[in-house]
Amino acid sequence: MRLGLPQILLFAFFSGLVLTPDSARAGWPWEKKQEAGMEKYSPEWWSYTGSLPVGSRQKYRYGKMWPNRPRPTERQQTFMQQFHAAHFWPTPYNHIDRNIVEVFQEAQIAEGWKNATTLYEYHFDAETHQLTKSGREHCLWIMQNAPAQRRMAFVQASTEKYINELRLASVNNFVTELTGPEPSMAVMLNVTAPIGRPAVEVENYQRVWLENLESPHIPYSVDGSGGSGE
């Protein structure tokens, strides 16, 4: 097949590019391009570009940042990656938002159960630091009603070490009496304080308030004596 002049010129041009000493030293066109410290179009590079955020980029032009609100400054995703993000929007961002909500929800649930399964100082005798009747009933409620993953008792920590030891021993002894030598519920200290007030304290405040109520009658007095008619 006879080549025409245009084909000969193109062949000579590309042959010159390939065979020049500079291009041969640089390895072109077989040189593998590097970007962001990775080989371009390698699996690592595709993973990196695919993890970049979608949307426009903030750029510096004419002494200003465009746009003037915070935006990503990394390289833009490839066209196919942008098409993928637009086609499956809002995935995966909606799943990320849901996971964040679930994390906070689980933290709140865990704190709620921790409060419900805590034996506070009013569950113990002030002198002996042993469980009172209400403390034993609350401990029994934990063992019977708390789910398996929440079935543990927390004891409000005191500033005195010996008080903590007495309280923990009292709870462990009560659990052992009910379940045998192998305790079925863990007992741990919890540095906390009661959220509300014990019923006895509320009752005392109410009784004092009622005893000091003033009389609901409006006091009145008749000043002077009756006038004389003329």
RALINHU-V787010 format. One record per pair of residues at least 12 apart in sequence whose C-alpha atoms are under 7 Angstrom apart, sorted by the first residue. I is the first residue (numbers start at 1). J is the second residue. D is the distance in whole Angstrom. If there is no record, write none. Layout:
# RALINHU-V787010
i=I j=J d=D
i=I j=J d=D
This chain:
# RALINHU-V787010
i=49 j=77 d=6
i=50 j=77 d=7
i=50 j=81 d=6
i=52 j=77 d=7
i=54 j=82 d=7
i=57 j=71 d=6
i=57 j=72 d=5
i=57 j=73 d=5
i=58 j=71 d=5
i=58 j=72 d=6
i=58 j=73 d=5
i=113 j=150 d=7
i=117 j=142 d=6
i=117 j=152 d=7
i=117 j=153 d=5
i=117 j=154 d=6
i=118 j=153 d=6
i=118 j=154 d=4
i=118 j=155 d=6
i=118 j=156 d=7
i=119 j=135 d=7
i=119 j=154 d=6
i=119 j=155 d=5
i=119 j=156 d=6
i=120 j=155 d=6
i=120 j=156 d=5
i=120 j=194 d=7
i=121 j=156 d=6
i=122 j=198 d=7
i=123 j=135 d=4
i=129 j=163 d=7
i=129 j=166 d=6
i=129 j=167 d=6
i=130 j=167 d=6
i=130 j=170 d=6
i=131 j=170 d=6
i=131 j=171 d=7
i=151 j=185 d=6
i=152 j=185 d=5
i=152 j=186 d=5
i=152 j=187 d=6
i=153 j=186 d=6
i=153 j=187 d=5
i=153 j=188 d=6
i=154 j=187 d=6
i=154 j=188 d=5
i=154 j=189 d=5
i=154 j=190 d=6
i=155 j=168 d=7
i=155 j=188 d=6
i=155 j=189 d=5
i=155 j=190 d=6
i=156 j=189 d=6
i=156 j=190 d=5
i=156 j=191 d=6
i=156 j=192 d=6
i=157 j=189 d=6
i=157 j=190 d=6
i=157 j=191 d=5
i=157 j=192 d=7
i=168 j=187 d=7
i=172 j=187 d=7
